[in-house]
Amino acid sequence: QVRLVEFGGGEVQAGGSLTLSCAASRNIVDFNAMGWYRQAPGKQRDLVAGITSDVNTNYADSVKGRFTISRDNAKNTVYLQMRSLKREDTAVYYCYANYFGLDNWGRGTQVTVSS
């Protein structure tokens, strides 16, 4: 079983920055992939950014150039740096990790971008 805990959510003004962290309960080098999804009220949960075990990254088109995903294997933590935040980035952000073909999820952290 994998436990994932997100940190760093909050409220920020449009144009601002925020960094999310996801701490895993086991060595993240064992994960096929990790990343972040988000879900706004009334909408489906969508991929924001992902990073594989060999550090390949992918991003949703809506966040390319503004968000950066990274990982620190020594800290078993994945980060999501968010810049130039927009109101439409407001959502609950969930960390995920794929471990032996199974997706594991954190409880989510709220990000609210105000004008």
N, C-alpha and C positions, 0 to 999 in steps of 0.2 A: 504494500500500500504506500502511496505517495501523498504526503501532506504538503500543500502549497499555501503560503500566506502572503497576501499582497499588502504593501505599504505605500504611502505617499499620495493617496488621493486627497481631494479637497476642492476648494473653490478658488478660481483664478479669473482675472479679467481677460477679456479677449486680447490676443496679442502676447499674452504672457507665456510662461513656461512652467512645466511641472515634470518631475521625474518619478516614475513608479518603480517599485522594487518587488520582486517575487522571490521569497526564500523557500527553498525546497528542503524536505526532511531527509533526503539522501543525495548521494553524489550525482550532480546533474550530467556528468560525463556519461552516465549510464542511459540517459534519455535519448531517444531518437531525435526528438525535437521539443522545443519549448516556444512559448510565445504568449501573445495577448490577443484576446477577443474583446469586443465591447457590445453592449446592448443598451439601446436607448428605449425609453418608454414606448410600448406599443410596436416595437420593431424586433426583428430577429437578431440573434447574436451573430456578429460578423467578425471575421479575422481582421486584426489591425496589423500585426507584424509577427513573423515567426523566425526562429533561428534553429538551424540543425546542429547536430553533434559536430559536424565539420565546419561550422560557423558560416554556412550559407544563410543569407537572409532574404526575406521577401516581405513586401509591404502592400497594404491596400492602396489603390491609386489615390484615394482621398488624403492620405497622410504622407505620401512620398515627398521627400525633401523637407519635411517638418518633423517627423518622428524618427528616432534611431533606437534600434534594439541592440542590446549587447549582453554579454554574459561574463560572469566571474566564476570560473570553476572552483577556485580556492574557497570562495564564500558560498558556493552552491546557490547563486543568486542570478536572476535575469533582470535586466533593467529596461525601461522604456522611457527614453528622453523625449519629451514633447515640447515643441517650440511653436511659436506663432499660432497659439491655440485659437480655435474658432468656436462659436456657440454650438455649431453642429457636432463638435467633439464631445459634447456633454453626454455622458453615459456611465453605466457601471462597467468597469474594466475588469476582466477576468484573466487570470494567469492559467495557462494549461501546460501540461507536460505529457508527451507520448512515451510510455514506458512499456516495452514489450507489446506494442500494438494497441495498448489501451490508453485512452485519454483520461487524464486526471485534472481536476479543476480546483482552483481556489474559490473562496466565497465571494470574491469581488470587492472592488473599492470604487467609490463614487467619485467621478470627476465632473465638476460643474463649471462651465465657462460662462461668465456673465459679461454683458455688454457695458 
